[in-house]
Amino acid sequence: MKELTDWLTDPVPSRFPYPAVTHEFHRVGKHFVPDEILKSLALARERLAPEAPTPADAADRLLLDRFLDTALDKWDGRYDYPSYTSLSVLGLPTADDGPAAAEAARVTRDRLTVQLLADLLRFELAAAEGRTEWLPEMRPDARMVEKRCRLAVRVAKPALARLGYGERLTAAEPVQQAAQLWELADAELLDPRERQVLKLSMLPVYISHDEHMFIRVLQTFETTFALLALSIRTAIGDLDDARTGDATGHLAVAETVLAESAPLFSLLATMQVESFRVFRDFTDGASAIQSRNYKLVESLCRVPDKDRLDSPAYRSTPEVHERVLAGQPTLDEACGAALADPRFSAADRERLTASMLGFAGSLRRWRQTHYRIAVRMLGTRSGTGATEGTPYLSSVRKIPVFRSVTEAPDTDTGARTEALTGTAPRTESEETA
């Protein structure tokens, strides 16, 4: 590739030939990028390594380092879920950012949610209208595109409202609303760096149309769980200092954004099963079981039981595993202490218990719906993360979120339906779609 060869003679991060490189990745899929291009990218990384970034190019250098880390994951033999979903390129908030970062993290989550879903719809509309040749295999029909538009806009709307754009989607039809969403994001919700991140965070492994949607939905979920981890971590500190209102406020944020993300599962359910099975052949090594943010949320809620902590789920996220072993504080412990602490009034205890139960219910419903979509897409096939696939998810959905408050038992009607019929019932959001 001439552009990359030329850049190697003077490797300035801000002048890296991203368009030429991503074009090659998009043309064939990451799994099939020619070795000569990967060798040149590895050489680029090698050339950059000894050079300390200057203050002037620090941001460009960080983005390039993260992009190369993602682009070379298969070449390096370390391909996994975080690299497949380009999480380092997205630069999500972390639980370690501290309480002062919580409000900014909410805004970041909302902006990213809108950006990711708007880009998802941009591609869907471009493909439907014949304006792109990218990812040509198994294009959906017009009816399916309309349904995707409706569901993605549904998830984006609450975030848009919080960002001050709640009245901007005025069209009556889903496809027109989707076009408005992208026009709004393109004009007002993407600064130059965000626009570049959006482009660089999409490296499908194959050329199946639906993989674009699959990646964007996973990234949107990860964006939400990143905020959840920080919100829960902040709530723990609030309870330690007997600030009930602040703690329940953070839990309310967590419950709200998790519930708002529910239609994403219905969006995933529009994915063509055969398309998923085709590109899934090239995602071996990457599994959502490796989601650091999800495990962090789960382990910040309460200390995992020993068998859970020793399972592939936590062994696949060693950093979270180490945090648990090091005794990271949990919301369950903080709540248990608060309920026995005279600094908390009876009203405080009631508010706290209600908040804990509300969030626990939201997370349990999320797990149940995750299981149902997996049944639809995988059936009895094994998972890609050293798990049994749907049997693994079936067991995970039953794990209590907390011990310090008594959670309502799951009716589990969905599981009974699946056992009787062998099919997954649709979620509430699917039924109304």
Secondary structure as GFF3:
##gff-version 3
##sequence-region A 1 433
A	DSSP	alpha_helix	2	8	.	.	.	ID=ss1
A	DSSP	three_ten_helix	13	15	.	.	.	ID=ss2
A	DSSP	alpha_helix	18	28	.	.	.	ID=ss3
A	DSSP	three_ten_helix	30	32	.	.	.	ID=ss4
A	DSSP	alpha_helix	35	48	.	.	.	ID=ss5
A	DSSP	alpha_helix	58	71	.	.	.	ID=ss6
A	DSSP	alpha_helix	73	76	.	.	.	ID=ss7
A	DSSP	alpha_helix	81	84	.	.	.	ID=ss8
A	DSSP	alpha_helix	87	90	.	.	.	ID=ss9
A	DSSP	three_ten_helix	95	97	.	.	.	ID=ss10
A	DSSP	three_ten_helix	99	101	.	.	.	ID=ss11
A	DSSP	alpha_helix	102	128	.	.	.	ID=ss12
A	DSSP	alpha_helix	142	162	.	.	.	ID=ss13
A	DSSP	alpha_helix	174	188	.	.	.	ID=ss14
A	DSSP	alpha_helix	192	200	.	.	.	ID=ss15
A	DSSP	alpha_helix	209	240	.	.	.	ID=ss16
A	DSSP	alpha_helix	244	260	.	.	.	ID=ss17
A	DSSP	alpha_helix	263	268	.	.	.	ID=ss18
A	DSSP	alpha_helix	273	280	.	.	.	ID=ss19
A	DSSP	three_ten_helix	288	290	.	.	.	ID=ss20
A	DSSP	alpha_helix	292	301	.	.	.	ID=ss21
A	DSSP	alpha_helix	306	309	.	.	.	ID=ss22
A	DSSP	alpha_helix	312	315	.	.	.	ID=ss23
A	DSSP	alpha_helix	318	325	.	.	.	ID=ss24
A	DSSP	alpha_helix	331	339	.	.	.	ID=ss25
A	DSSP	alpha_helix	346	378	.	.	.	ID=ss26
A	DSSP	alpha_helix	390	396	.	.	.	ID=ss27
A	DSSP	alpha_helix	413	421	.	.	.	ID=ss28
A	DSSP	alpha_helix	428	431	.	.	.	ID=ss29
###
